[in-house]
Amino acid sequence: MSGLGLGLGLGLGAHRIVDRYGNMPATFTIAAGFANTGAKRINFSEPVTVTMTGNVTLSIDGTPYQSGETIPVATTYHTLTINNPGEEAGTITFGKRKQITYLYLYGLGSSIITGDITGMKLTALVLISLGSSDIAGDITGMKLTALYLDNLGSSVFTGDITGMKLTYLYLYNLGSSLAYGTNPLNITNNLGVQLLGDTVFSANEYIQLFADAATCVADEKWTATTKVLTISGGDNPGWSNVSEYYDIIVGGGVTVKVPLAWESGDDAFPSETPNP
């Protein structure tokens, strides 16, 4: 398939996901007895109507909201306080999925929130230490500029990281559930690019990642103070395939670390290459 055909296919697929799922309600199920814990932040592309069922309660930045009220767009994000003192699960719905542009969940512990992000038009997705919660979905077609997924528990994400002007990319223990396409990277955050734990891409995907990173450096768009590109596992893309990109990246002040296993076998990286 030609590059044009591949790009067109990915584009059409992304549009289908948004069209199919974007108009679905952005509903999260809140377990019985849920006591507000951790950090929960959200923002929208336009004002949304919030709907709650059961005994779920919501406050935003200290202001209580009732079911049926309208939540305005925040300058950056809204900080949520959610509780469900009832004996049965309830729900909270923030308009339609395509209206959600920012989602941040951190440290939920044993408190359980369940939801699906498929069809959301997120520009920032940060999920850390979700505990027993189950937030899942397909990120294909999202115009993410920030992607941080770490310690997700049973939550599962799929899709293509492609066409995203990422300011950082941090994935920890994601396995092979996500694919890497090609991205106009714009690394302004010190987190840089870190693929850690059991997160892996294919050899060809790593070649493209090195190419994108080299372009980012050459175009002077890797402007973070601390510059890192760390890969902890996966198939060796082959030194002969990435050495020119590597030299550009390192020449731009980026510290590149690759798995020790890549320094042996066929088409190995130099033995002095730093490791995670």
Secondary structure by P-SEA (a helix, b strand, c coil): ccaaaaaaaaaaaaaaaaaacccccbbbbbccccccccccccccccbbbbbbcccbbbbcccccccccccccccccbbbbbbbbcccbbbbccccccccccbbbbcccccbbbbbccccccccbbbbcccccbbbbbccccccccbbbbccccccccccccccccccbbbbcccccccccccccccccccccccccccccccaaaaaaaaaaaaaaaaaccccccbbbbbbcccccccccccaaaaaaaaaacccccccccccccccccccccccc
